């Protein structure tokens, strides 16, 4: 891994692990079930006392952040699962 890419991977991993707004379950973005990912993000967002926006926006922002940070390195299958998790998140919040 190139030095810049290594630093970038470390930064995004730290943000995901130590988000100032949400305490995420370990490995949530590696799970295979989009509904379980969405429900976990929903629980985390609703339980957070540090978030600055609504639980829905916080959860969706964290999911989108993860997808965007992975960029082209995110395998198509994983991207598909995470995009499905967005739809499940909307359902979970009644949107």
Secondary structure, DSSP 8 states (H G I E B T S, - for coil): --HHHHHHHHHHHHHHHT-SS----TTGGG-S-HHHHHHHHHHHHHH-SS-SS-HHHHHHHHHHHHHHHHGGGS-HHHHHHHHHHHHHHHHHTT-
